[in-house]
């Protein structure tokens, strides 16, 4: 099963799933909002069913949000207020985003799901202007040994997509190696850990 087929299949269930840690989620949104300007044009990659896009849209001038899954985007477009967001089907390699000029690119819970995150980060860097921001949050599940056998078993029965077992230091290094300067990091929540990174194109 391809990653796209997997996400299409689980989209309805995903849309109904509660946020695992609402406090950590809201803290992340607060930090993201502190960097976005009212004049910014923003692109969110891997937006899923669009809940984060709809929460952040009011704070910026324009907001595009994409996902590789048509099923996810169909649900996103059915949400109240969806007309304020440019929801589109596109992948993390930025194919399908050529018409956009943005000052910030966001990617939440995405980098560990992208087989060639290095190439995607190079594309993200190329798309941003000097001083543009890449803001991400990535589950660094490589920090917990038990995730690897658990995910492997789930993949055998079609219950999990491709997953990369990144550690916190690896997340930071991937972003820096793409040509970004990291300006803020955090773990929200620290027990997972989910690596939050704000990085500037230099």
C-alpha positions in Angstrom: 0.0 0.0 0.0 1.4 3.4 -0.9 1.5 6.2 1.6 -1.1 8.1 -0.3 -3.5 5.1 -0.3 -2.9 4.7 3.4 -3.9 8.2 4.2 -6.9 8.2 1.9 -8.1 5.1 3.6 -7.8 6.4 7.2 -8.9 10.0 6.5 -12.5 9.6 7.9 -11.2 8.0 11.1 -8.3 10.5 11.4 -10.8 13.4 11.2 -12.7 12.1 14.2 -9.6 11.4 16.3 -9.1 13.8 19.3 -5.9 15.7 19.8 -3.6 13.5 21.9 -2.3 16.4 24.1 -4.4 19.6 23.7 -2.1 21.6 26.0 1.0 20.8 23.9 -1.0 21.5 20.7 -2.1 25.0 21.9 1.4 25.8 23.1 2.7 25.0 19.7 0.1 27.2 18.0 1.0 30.0 20.4 4.7 29.8 19.4 3.8 29.6 15.7 1.6 32.7 15.9 4.4 34.7 17.6 6.4 34.4 14.3 3.7 34.9 11.7 2.9 38.5 10.6 -0.5 39.8 9.4 1.1 40.4 6.0 2.5 36.9 5.5 1.6 34.4 2.9 1.9 31.0 4.4 2.0 27.4 3.1 1.4 24.4 5.3 2.6 21.1 4.1 0.9 17.8 5.2 -2.1 19.7 6.5 -4.3 16.6 7.0 -7.9 17.5 7.5 -7.0 21.2 7.9 -7.7 21.9 11.6 -4.4 23.7 12.2 -4.8 25.7 9.0 -8.2 27.0 10.1 -6.8 28.0 13.5 -3.9 29.9 12.0 -5.5 31.5 9.0 -6.9 34.6 10.7 -3.4 35.8 11.7 -2.0 36.1 8.2 -2.7 37.6 4.8 -3.1 34.3 2.8 -2.9 30.7 3.7 -2.4 27.7 1.4 -2.5 24.2 2.9 -1.7 20.9 1.1 -1.7 17.2 1.7 -0.8 14.2 -0.5 -4.2 12.6 0.3 -7.2 13.6 -1.6 -9.3 12.1 1.1 -7.8 14.4 3.7 -8.3 17.5 1.5 -11.9 16.6 0.8 -12.6 16.6 4.5 -10.6 19.8 5.0 -12.6 21.6 2.3 -15.9 20.6 4.0 -15.0 22.3 7.3 -16.7 25.6 8.3 -14.4 28.5 7.2 -12.6 26.3 4.6 -13.2 28.9 1.9 -10.6 31.1 3.6 -7.8 28.6 3.0 -6.4 27.4 -0.3 -6.6 23.7 0.2 -4.8 21.6 -2.4 -3.6 18.1 -3.1 0.2 18.2 -3.4 3.3 16.4 -2.0 6.1 17.4 0.3 8.4 17.8 -2.8 6.4 21.0 -3.5 5.1 19.8 -6.8 1.8 21.7 -7.3 3.0 24.8 -5.4 4.8 26.6 -8.1 2.3 29.5 -8.2 2.9 30.4 -4.6 5.2 33.1 -3.1 5.3 32.7 0.7 7.2 34.1 3.6 6.7 31.0 5.9 6.3 27.3 5.3 4.9 25.1 8.1 5.1 21.3 8.4 3.6 19.6 11.5 4.0 15.9 12.1 5.4 15.5 8.6 9.1 15.1 8.3 9.3 11.7 9.8 6.7 10.5 7.2 8.6 11.7 4.1 11.0 9.1 2.6 13.4 11.8 1.3 13.0 14.5 3.8 16.4 15.9 2.8 15.2 16.6 -0.7 11.9 18.1 0.5 13.8 20.4 2.9 16.0 21.6 0.0 12.9 22.4 -2.0 11.4 24.2 1.0 14.6 26.3 1.4 14.6 27.1 -2.3 11.0 28.3 -2.2 11.5 30.7 0.7 13.0 34.2 0.3 16.0 35.1 2.4 14.8 35.5 6.0 11.8 33.3 5.3 10.8 30.9 8.0 10.4 27.1 8.1 8.4 26.1 11.2 8.0 22.4 12.0 7.1 19.9 14.7 8.3 16.4 14.2 7.8 13.3 16.4 11.3 12.2 17.2 10.3 8.6 17.8 13.8 7.4 17.3 14.3 8.5 20.9 12.1 5.6 22.1 13.4 2.1 21.2 10.0 0.5 21.4 8.5 2.5 18.5 10.5 0.6 15.9 9.1 -2.9 16.5 5.7 -1.6 17.1 5.5 0.4 13.8 7.1 -2.5 11.9 4.3 -4.8 13.1 1.7 -2.3 12.2 3.1 -1.8 8.7 2.9 -5.5 8.1 -0.9 -5.4 8.5 -1.4 -2.1 6.8 -2.0 -0.1 10.0 0.9 2.3 9.6 2.6 4.3 6.7 6.3 4.7 6.1 7.9 6.1 9.2 11.5 7.4 9.7 12.8 6.9 13.3 14.4 10.3 13.8 16.0 11.5 17.0 15.9 15.1 18.2 19.5 15.8 17.1 18.7 14.3 13.7 15.7 16.6 13.2 17.8 19.6 13.9 20.6 18.5 11.7 18.3 17.8 8.7 17.0 21.3 8.9 20.4 22.9 9.3 21.9 20.9 6.5 19.3 22.3 4.2 20.7 25.8 4.7 18.6 27.0 7.6 19.6 28.7 10.8 17.6 27.4 13.8 16.3 30.3 15.9 14.0 28.4 18.4 13.5 24.8 19.5 11.2 23.1 22.0 9.7 19.8 23.0 5.9 19.8 23.1 5.2 17.6 25.0 8.7 16.6 26.3 7.7 13.1 27.1 7.2 12.0 23.4 9.3 14.0 22.4 7.9 16.2 19.6 10.6 18.5 18.3 9.4 22.0 17.5 11.8 24.0 15.3 11.7 27.5 14.0 14.4 28.0 11.3 15.3 31.0 9.1 16.6 30.9 5.6 20.1 32.5 5.5 
